[in-house]
Amino acid sequence: MKRLRIVGIGPGGADQVTVEAVTALREVDVFLVPAKQRGVDDLVALRAELLARHTDGGTRLVEVADPPRDRSPADYGRAVADWHEARAEAWEAALAAVDEEVAGFLVWGDPALYDSTLRVVERILDRGRLSFEYDVVPGVSAVSLLAARHRIVLHDVGEPVTVTTGRRLLETVASGVRSLVVMLDGSLTCRELDGDAWDVWWGANLGTSDEALVTGPLGDVLPKILARRADARAARGWVMDTYLLRRR
């Protein structure tokens, strides 16, 4: 392998792939796909469907077993670093076995926003066993698709918007932030907020046939979000949701 292409493919829908990304997909000889093996292997099938839609279907797809990750670690930073290192070892071995000249990774959303691919690739190069050039093709993020689906601007005029995770939500709210987008919130931490103080724009599995949208005062629509979230998870075995909170 001489070149690696890291391609953002959007939140899950084939129509969210950019023209630049389609061009990149057609230049790749083999794609490495993480197989999480925890009830979300449908994500591998979705990648295969995307390639069938936008390429001639002849590109090889190689599944790489994704290392397990501690979801409730005492030291979050250390746990993530260990997971990145384990991923680097697995991906390095897979890349070393590739005979084709151009390999690729298909990254959900955008590679620059809450995704580990770029960090893992840099770890592989730092290890010094492999040498290759790589480039990054940006993708439509769940954040931008959420705003488009709800027909909203993420921030008020002249004001900032904070993008954070469920793990950091409560401390971010305590800092006085007015508008914030929350990603990677498996526990739906907004349930712990004052429902009368916030409006919410929520979306799950954006861009897929199981897309779900809910908006309104947080306290009023939270039961509906929980129900739609459960439906989305039941439909595919997984749910990826993102939401905007704005303080009243």
N, C-alpha and C positions, 0 to 999 in steps of 0.2 A: 504494500500500500504506500502510495506517495502523497495522497491528499485526503483530508477529512473535511466533509461538509456538514455543518450543524444547522439544521433547517427548522425554523419555527413553523408549525403547521396549524396554529390556531387552537381554539378550545375543544375541537372535536368534530366540527362539521366540515365536510369536503368543500363547501362553498366559501369557507373562511381562509382558504389557502391563497396566498398572493400569487400574482403572475411570476414574480421573481422566484418564489419558492418552487413553483411548478417547473420552471426552467432548471433549477438546481436538482430537483428530484430526478429529472430526466438525464442528468449528467452523472448520477451516482451509480456505481456498479453493484454495490452490496450495502444493505442497511443493517445495522446492529440495533436490536430492539430489546430493552430490558423486560424480562418476564418476572413479574412481581410474585406470582404464585401465592396470592392471598385473596383469592376471590375476585381479582380484577384483571384476569387474563383477557377479558373482552377488549381491553385496550390494545392488545396485540392484534386482534382481529380488525379493530377499527383502523389501525395503521395499514394493514394489508388492503382493506377496502379503499383507503385513500390512495394508495399507490396504484391500485387497479383503475381508479377513476382518472388519475392524472398522468399515468405512464403507460407504456405498452404491455405492462404486466410481466416483463422478463427480468426485472431486478430481483436479485437474491435477497432473502430476508433471513437473518440469523438471530435467533433468540438467545439472550444471555441471562442466565439466572441472576436475579437481583438479590444482593445480600440482605439478610434480615436487618431490621432497624428497631432500636429500642424506642418505643413511643412515649414512655414516661420516665426518662432518665433523671437521675439526681443532678448530673452535670450535663446540661443540654449541649453546650458548646463542644465538650469532649465527645459526646455521643455522635454528633453530626460529623465531626472530624474523623472519627473512627469509621463511620459509614462511608464517607467520601473515600477514605483510603481503601476500604474493602471493595468499593465500586471500581476504583482505579485499577486494582489488581485484576478484577474480573474482566474489565473492558480491555486492559492491556493484553491479556492472554488472548482474547477474542480477536483483537486487531492484529496481533502477531500472526494469527492463523489465516488471515485474509490473503488470498492470492490476487484479488482484483486491485486495480490501481487507485480507484476512488471509492472510499467508504463514506457512510453517512449516518447521522443520528437524526431521528425525527422527534422534535421536542414539542410537547404540548404548549400551546400559547406562544409566548415569546421567550427565547433563551435568556434574556436579560432580567426577567422578573420572576423571582422565587423559583428558580430552577437550578439544579446543581451541575448540569452538563459541562458548562465552561470551566468550572472549578475542578471537576474531575479530569477533564482533558489536560488542563495545565499540570495537574499532579502527575499524569502519565508522562508528559514531556519532561518534568522535573526529575523523574526517576531515571531518565537517561537511557533506557533500554530500547526505546523506539524514537524515531525521528520522522516527522512529517509536517507539512504545511496544513493549516486549517483556516476556514473562513466561517462566518456566521451570517445566516439569512434571517432577518427579523420576521416575527409572526404576529398575527392579530392576537392580542391578549384577551383573557376573560374580562379584564377591567374595561377595555374599550368596547367589547361586545355587550357587556352589561349596560353601559351607558347608552349605546345605540338602541338596544331592545326597549329600554324604558324611555327613550327620547329625552334624555336629560344631559345637562352639563354637570360634571362631577363636583365642581366647586362654585361658590357664589362669585360675583363680580369682584375681581381684584384680590380674592382670597385663595389660600393654598388648600390642597387636599392631601391628606396623609394616607399612604398605603401601608398597611400593617398586617399582622397575622392574628389569628384567634388567641395565640399564646400571649401576645402583647396587647390585646385589646383593652383590658381594664386599666392598665397603667397609661395607655395612650389617652383614654377618655379622661383619666384623672389629671392629665396635663393640660386640659382645657381645649383640646382640639374640637373644632366645630364640624368639619366634614371629614369622614374617613372611610376608606375602602378596606374591607376585611377579606383576606384570603386564607386558605389552609386552616379553616376553623371546623375541624371535625366534631367539636362539642357544641357548636353554635353558642358561643360564649355570650352573645348579645342577650341571651335569656336572663343574664344577671344584671342587666341595666334597668333603669327606670323606664318602663314602657311608655310613660306619658311625656318623656323628655326628648324622644327621638322619633324621626321618621326613617323608614327603611325602604330600600329598593334592592330586592333579592333576586338572584337567578341561579338556576342549577342546570348542569349538563348543557351549557349554552352551545348552540349550534348543532345539536343532535336532535333526533326525532323525539327524544324524551325531555326536551327543554321545558323548564318550568319557571314562571315569573310571578312575583308577588310584590305589591307595594302598598304603603299606607303607614299609619301610626304604628310604631313597633308593638305596643301593648295590644292593639286591636288585631293585628294580622299575624302575630307570632304563632297561634295555633294552626293557621292555614299554612304557614311556612313549614312547620314541623310535619304536617300531613303531606304536603307536596314533596318534601325532602324524602320522606319514607317511601312515597310512590316512585320517585326517581331512582332510589337505591334498589327497590324491588325490581324495577324494569331491567336494570343492567347488572346488578350486583355491586354497584359502586355509585357514588354521587360526588360530583365536584361542584361546589357552590361558592359564590362570591356575592358580597353585598355592600352597598353604600349606606352609611348611617349619617344623618345630618341632625345636629342638635336643634331643637325648636327654639 
